[in-house]
Amino acid sequence: MSKQSKTVLLPGQGKLLNVLGEQVKLARLRRNLSAEQLAERAGIARTTLLRLEHGDGGAALSTLVKTLFVLGLEQDILLIAKDDLMGYRMQDLGLLTKKRARSKNAK
């Protein structure tokens, strides 16, 4: 009996992975590819592809990249965190904080 560990995710993370998996599956179906055909072209096992399509958090990032490449969507991976609005805001707040000049009375 093999042991398979279930990846523990926060509720929001699980939902995101399910949406991502569904999008990959729809992209595959739009191209009239079977799961077996896509898996073979991506060099992964069919069960691995199905795990990705079902939003399994244990699926490797390389599996996603290989799959997107075969689907012609590899450039989509570069859009992740491209426009980091929160990061920019945090950085700007730090840049806007001015240091006070020394007091004239200080020696």
MDTraj code that builds the backbone (N, CA, C; nanometers):
import mdtraj as md
import numpy as np

residues = "MET SER LYS GLN SER LYS THR VAL LEU LEU PRO GLY GLN GLY LYS LEU LEU ASN VAL LEU GLY GLU GLN VAL LYS LEU ALA ARG LEU ARG ARG ASN LEU SER ALA GLU GLN LEU ALA GLU ARG ALA GLY ILE ALA ARG THR THR LEU LEU ARG LEU GLU HIS GLY ASP GLY GLY ALA ALA LEU SER THR LEU VAL LYS THR LEU PHE VAL LEU GLY LEU GLU GLN ASP ILE LEU LEU ILE ALA LYS ASP ASP LEU MET GLY TYR ARG MET GLN ASP LEU GLY LEU LEU THR LYS LYS ARG ALA ARG SER LYS ASN ALA LYS".split()
xyz = np.array([
    [0.0842, -0.1178, 0.0000],
    [0.0000, 0.0000, 0.0000],
    [0.0884, 0.1236, 0.0000],
    [0.0701, 0.2107, -0.0989],
    [0.1547, 0.3294, -0.1077],
    [0.0950, 0.4419, -0.0248],
    [0.1840, 0.5207, 0.0322],
    [0.1395, 0.6352, 0.1110],
    [0.1393, 0.7578, 0.0217],
    [0.0268, 0.8258, 0.0162],
    [0.0187, 0.9508, -0.0575],
    [-0.0192, 1.0585, 0.0418],
    [0.0640, 1.1611, 0.0485],
    [0.0335, 1.2693, 0.1408],
    [-0.0500, 1.3743, 0.0687],
    [-0.1505, 1.4199, 0.1362],
    [-0.2375, 1.5241, 0.0816],
    [-0.1758, 1.6580, 0.1168],
    [-0.1554, 1.7423, 0.0167],
    [-0.0995, 1.8743, 0.0395],
    [-0.2031, 1.9596, 0.1110],
    [-0.1629, 2.0180, 0.2239],
    [-0.2531, 2.1013, 0.3015],
    [-0.2512, 2.2424, 0.2446],
    [-0.3689, 2.2921, 0.2100],
    [-0.3811, 2.4244, 0.1512],
    [-0.4819, 2.5067, 0.2292],
    [-0.4671, 2.6365, 0.2210],
    [-0.5691, 2.7254, 0.2744],
    [-0.6883, 2.7217, 0.1789],
    [-0.8099, 2.7506, 0.2276],
    [-0.9281, 2.7420, 0.1407],
    [-0.9147, 2.8217, 0.0104],
    [-0.8622, 2.9407, 0.0171],
    [-0.8468, 3.0222, -0.1035],
    [-0.7496, 2.9618, -0.2021],
    [-0.6459, 2.8957, -0.1517],
    [-0.5473, 2.8337, -0.2401],
    [-0.6086, 2.7170, -0.3155],
    [-0.6887, 2.6387, -0.2465],
    [-0.7549, 2.5258, -0.3107],
    [-0.8474, 2.5708, -0.4221],
    [-0.9203, 2.6792, -0.3976],
    [-1.0106, 2.7324, -0.5000],
    [-0.9326, 2.7799, -0.6223],
    [-0.8205, 2.8479, -0.5983],
    [-0.7374, 2.8947, -0.7104],
    [-0.6850, 2.7784, -0.7936],
    [-0.6389, 2.6739, -0.7265],
    [-0.5870, 2.5576, -0.7987],
    [-0.6973, 2.4879, -0.8773],
    [-0.8173, 2.4844, -0.8216],
    [-0.9291, 2.4244, -0.8949],
    [-0.9615, 2.5045, -1.0202],
    [-0.9611, 2.6367, -1.0100],
    [-0.9874, 2.7217, -1.1267],
    [-0.8768, 2.7035, -1.2301],
    [-0.7516, 2.7024, -1.1854],
    [-0.6391, 2.6817, -1.2767],
    [-0.6513, 2.5483, -1.3482],
    [-0.6815, 2.4446, -1.2741],
    [-0.6978, 2.3118, -1.3340],
    [-0.8090, 2.3085, -1.4366],
    [-0.9195, 2.3747, -1.4040],
    [-1.0322, 2.3799, -1.4970],
    [-0.9944, 2.4550, -1.6244],
    [-0.9164, 2.5615, -1.6109],
    [-0.8728, 2.6383, -1.7283],
    [-0.7806, 2.5553, -1.8170],
    [-0.6921, 2.4786, -1.7558],
    [-0.6033, 2.3905, -1.8331],
    [-0.6862, 2.2861, -1.9069],
    [-0.7829, 2.2296, -1.8374],
    [-0.8684, 2.1279, -1.8996],
    [-0.9468, 2.1871, -2.0166],
    [-1.0039, 2.3040, -1.9982],
    [-1.0791, 2.3677, -2.1068],
    [-0.9891, 2.3993, -2.2264],
    [-0.8669, 2.4437, -2.1999],
    [-0.7723, 2.4711, -2.3087],
    [-0.7423, 2.3426, -2.3859],
    [-0.7284, 2.2327, -2.3136],
    [-0.7040, 2.1028, -2.3778],
    [-0.8225, 2.0625, -2.4644],
    [-0.9424, 2.0766, -2.4092],
    [-1.0628, 2.0358, -2.4822],
    [-1.0877, 2.1239, -2.6044],
    [-1.0564, 2.2528, -2.5937],
    [-1.0724, 2.3429, -2.7089],
    [-0.9830, 2.3008, -2.8253],
    [-0.8728, 2.2371, -2.7926],
    [-0.7784, 2.1914, -2.8959],
    [-0.8066, 2.0477, -2.9390],
    [-0.9165, 1.9930, -2.8899],
    [-0.9578, 1.8553, -2.9220],
    [-0.8490, 1.7535, -2.8892],
    [-0.7822, 1.7742, -2.7776],
    [-0.6804, 1.6798, -2.7327],
    [-0.7366, 1.5958, -2.6182],
    [-0.7069, 1.4694, -2.6222],
    [-0.7433, 1.3848, -2.5085],
    [-0.6385, 1.4056, -2.3994],
    [-0.6721, 1.3652, -2.2788],
    [-0.5765, 1.3747, -2.1687],
    [-0.4526, 1.2916, -2.2004],
    [-0.4737, 1.1775, -2.2622],
    [-0.3616, 1.0904, -2.2978],
    [-0.2694, 1.1580, -2.3996],
    [-0.3268, 1.2230, -2.5015],
    [-0.2464, 1.2910, -2.6037],
    [-0.1649, 1.4058, -2.5430],
    [-0.2297, 1.4881, -2.4618],
    [-0.1594, 1.6015, -2.4013],
    [-0.0491, 1.5534, -2.3082],
    [-0.0783, 1.4545, -2.2285],
    [0.0214, 1.4017, -2.1355],
    [0.1419, 1.3463, -2.2108],
    [0.1161, 1.2724, -2.3172],
    [0.2255, 1.2153, -2.3960],
    [0.3125, 1.3259, -2.4564],
    [0.2503, 1.4278, -2.5126],
    [0.3251, 1.5373, -2.5742],
    [0.4023, 1.6185, -2.4707],
    [0.3487, 1.6277, -2.3492],
    [0.4154, 1.7027, -2.2430],
    [0.5204, 1.6196, -2.1703],
    [0.5220, 1.4907, -2.1976],
    [0.6200, 1.4031, -2.1333],
    [0.5871, 1.3752, -1.9865],
    [0.4584, 1.3707, -1.9564],
    [0.4142, 1.3424, -1.8187],
    [0.3140, 1.2279, -1.8226],
    [0.2884, 1.1705, -1.7084],
    [0.1899, 1.0627, -1.6999],
    [0.0486, 1.1211, -1.7098],
    [-0.0424, 1.0434, -1.7658],
    [-0.1811, 1.0877, -1.7770],
    [-0.2394, 1.1182, -1.6394],
    [-0.2052, 1.0371, -1.5412],
    [-0.2572, 1.0604, -1.4051],
    [-0.2041, 1.1918, -1.3470],
    [-0.0829, 1.2283, -1.3850],
    [-0.0256, 1.3555, -1.3398],
    [-0.1031, 1.4726, -1.3997],
    [-0.1347, 1.4623, -1.5282],
    [-0.2139, 1.5655, -1.5936],
    [-0.3514, 1.5767, -1.5279],
    [-0.4126, 1.4644, -1.5001],
    [-0.5451, 1.4671, -1.4381],
    [-0.5398, 1.5288, -1.2983],
    [-0.4321, 1.5052, -1.2272],
    [-0.4159, 1.5691, -1.0956],
    [-0.4099, 1.7207, -1.1117],
    [-0.3363, 1.7671, -1.2119],
    [-0.3280, 1.9108, -1.2396],
    [-0.4653, 1.9663, -1.2744],
    [-0.5363, 1.8979, -1.3610],
    [-0.6686, 1.9439, -1.4036],
    [-0.7712, 1.9420, -1.2916],
    [-0.7488, 1.8589, -1.1919],
    [-0.8408, 1.8530, -1.0769],
    [-0.7977, 1.9446, -0.9631],
    [-0.6939, 2.0243, -0.9841],
    [-0.6524, 2.1215, -0.8834],
    [-0.5755, 2.0616, -0.7675],
    [-0.5097, 1.9496, -0.7909],
    [-0.4295, 1.8861, -0.6858],
    [-0.3097, 1.9742, -0.6535],
    [-0.2961, 2.0132, -0.5288],
    [-0.1868, 2.0999, -0.4860],
    [-0.0500, 2.0348, -0.4907],
    [-0.0449, 1.9056, -0.5096],
    [0.0825, 1.8359, -0.5163],
    [0.1429, 1.8312, -0.6558],
    [0.0688, 1.8799, -0.7539],
    [0.1210, 1.8798, -0.8905],
    [0.2380, 1.9790, -0.8995],
    [0.3452, 1.9376, -0.9643],
    [0.4666, 2.0190, -0.9721],
    [0.4499, 2.1347, -1.0699],
    [0.5210, 2.2412, -1.0419],
    [0.5203, 2.3579, -1.1312],
    [0.5711, 2.3191, -1.2700],
    [0.6674, 2.2296, -1.2761],
    [0.7193, 2.1863, -1.4060],
    [0.6109, 2.1162, -1.4874],
    [0.5196, 2.0490, -1.4209],
    [0.4071, 1.9862, -1.4906],
    [0.3208, 2.0923, -1.5572],
    [0.2946, 2.1995, -1.4855],
    [0.2158, 2.3092, -1.5415],
    [0.2870, 2.3714, -1.6608],
    [0.4166, 2.3964, -1.6472],
    [0.4931, 2.4596, -1.7557],
    [0.4946, 2.3702, -1.8799],
    [0.5197, 2.2421, -1.8621],
    [0.5215, 2.1494, -1.9764],
    [0.3855, 2.1448, -2.0448],
    [0.2809, 2.1431, -1.9647],
    [0.1456, 2.1369, -2.0184],
    [0.1114, 2.2644, -2.0953],
    [0.1423, 2.3795, -2.0364],
    [0.1158, 2.5066, -2.1033],
    [0.1952, 2.5170, -2.2334],
    [0.3172, 2.4649, -2.2351],
    [0.3999, 2.4694, -2.3559],
    [0.3323, 2.3935, -2.4698],
    [0.2842, 2.2746, -2.4407],
    [0.2182, 2.1944, -2.5440],
    [0.0914, 2.2636, -2.5931],
    [0.0214, 2.3321, -2.5034],
    [-0.1014, 2.4012, -2.5396],
    [-0.0752, 2.5356, -2.6097],
    [0.0516, 2.5751, -2.6151],
    [0.0866, 2.7033, -2.6763],
    [0.0594, 2.8211, -2.5849],
    [0.0536, 2.7954, -2.4570],
    [0.0222, 2.8989, -2.3584],
    [0.1385, 2.9244, -2.2625],
    [0.2586, 2.8870, -2.3023],
    [0.3731, 2.8969, -2.2108],
    [0.4017, 3.0400, -2.1664],
    [0.3673, 3.1382, -2.2476],
    [0.3927, 3.2772, -2.2100],
    [0.3038, 3.3217, -2.0936],
    [0.1925, 3.2523, -2.0735],
    [0.1027, 3.2864, -1.9628],
    [0.1713, 3.2734, -1.8276],
    [0.2670, 3.1834, -1.8169],
    [0.3360, 3.1624, -1.6885],
    [0.4143, 3.2876, -1.6491],
    [0.4555, 3.3664, -1.7476],
    [0.5323, 3.4876, -1.7195],
    [0.4446, 3.6009, -1.6663],
    [0.3152, 3.5847, -1.6725],
    [0.2238, 3.6877, -1.6229],
    [0.2044, 3.6798, -1.4713],
    [0.2473, 3.5696, -1.4121],
    [0.2320, 3.5527, -1.2676],
    [0.3165, 3.6566, -1.1963],
    [0.2527, 3.7351, -1.1118],
    [0.3160, 3.8396, -1.0291],
    [0.3869, 3.9469, -1.1116],
    [0.3488, 3.9599, -1.2383],
    [0.4109, 4.0612, -1.3240],
    [0.3811, 4.2016, -1.2738],
    [0.2558, 4.2267, -1.2461],
    [0.2151, 4.3569, -1.1943],
    [0.1850, 4.3426, -1.0458],
    [0.2877, 4.3551, -0.9666],
    [0.2787, 4.3365, -0.8221],
    [0.2348, 4.4673, -0.7565],
    [0.1057, 4.4985, -0.7685],
    [0.0561, 4.6271, -0.7202],
    [0.0786, 4.6459, -0.5712],
    [0.0528, 4.5417, -0.4921],
    [0.0743, 4.5549, -0.3479],
    [0.2220, 4.5779, -0.3166],
    [0.3090, 4.5066, -0.3839],
    [0.4525, 4.5246, -0.3637],
    [0.4978, 4.6645, -0.3997],
    [0.4443, 4.7163, -0.5113],
    [0.4787, 4.8532, -0.5516],
    [0.4313, 4.9541, -0.4475],
    [0.3102, 4.9342, -0.3964],
    [0.2570, 5.0267, -0.2954],
    [0.3413, 5.0244, -0.1686],
    [0.3780, 4.9043, -0.1256],
    [0.4605, 4.8920, -0.0045],
    [0.5962, 4.9583, -0.0256],
    [0.6535, 4.9381, -0.1413],
    [0.7826, 4.9982, -0.1730],
    [0.7705, 5.1501, -0.1769],
    [0.6643, 5.2005, -0.2391],
    [0.6449, 5.3447, -0.2484],
    [0.6250, 5.4079, -0.1111],
    [0.5536, 5.3398, -0.0227],
    [0.5350, 5.3923, 0.1123],
    [0.6693, 5.4089, 0.1828],
    [0.7566, 5.3134, 0.1638],
    [0.8896, 5.3216, 0.2233],
    [0.9716, 5.4335, 0.1627],
    [0.9520, 5.4574, 0.0349],
    [1.0272, 5.5628, -0.0322],
    [0.9760, 5.7012, 0.0049],
    [0.8471, 5.7100, 0.0380],
    [0.7879, 5.8386, 0.0714],
    [0.8145, 5.8807, 0.2152],
    [0.8530, 5.7866, 0.2988],
    [0.8815, 5.8201, 0.4378],
    [1.0121, 5.8980, 0.4414],
    [1.0011, 6.0234, 0.4836],
    [1.1194, 6.1092, 0.4859],
    [1.1832, 6.1059, 0.6238],
    [1.3123, 6.1112, 0.6234],
    [1.3840, 6.1214, 0.7496],
    [1.3898, 6.2684, 0.7859],
    [1.3698, 6.2951, 0.9107],
    [1.3734, 6.4335, 0.9566],
    [1.5178, 6.4833, 0.9635],
    [1.5309, 6.6076, 0.9288],
    [1.6630, 6.6707, 0.9390],
    [1.6971, 6.6881, 1.0872],
    [1.8238, 6.6917, 1.1144],
    [1.8657, 6.7125, 1.2528],
    [1.8196, 6.8482, 1.3013],
    [1.7841, 6.8520, 1.4245],
    [1.7427, 6.9776, 1.4870],
    [1.8601, 7.0733, 1.4939],
    [1.8311, 7.2003, 1.4784],
    [1.9370, 7.3035, 1.4856],
    [1.9996, 7.3080, 1.6237],
    [1.9238, 7.2686, 1.7246],
    [1.9734, 7.2729, 1.8623],
    [2.0601, 7.1522, 1.8968],
    [2.0483, 7.0456, 1.8162],
    [2.1267, 6.9267, 1.8450],
    [2.2723, 6.9490, 1.8080],
    [2.3613, 6.8983, 1.8909],
    [2.5049, 6.9165, 1.8653],
    [2.5703, 6.7873, 1.8319],
])
top = md.Topology()
chain = top.add_chain()
for i, resn in enumerate(residues, 1):
    res = top.add_residue(resn, chain, resSeq=i)
    for name in ("N", "CA", "C"):
        top.add_atom(name, md.element.get_by_symbol(name[0]), res)
traj = md.Trajectory(xyz[None], top)
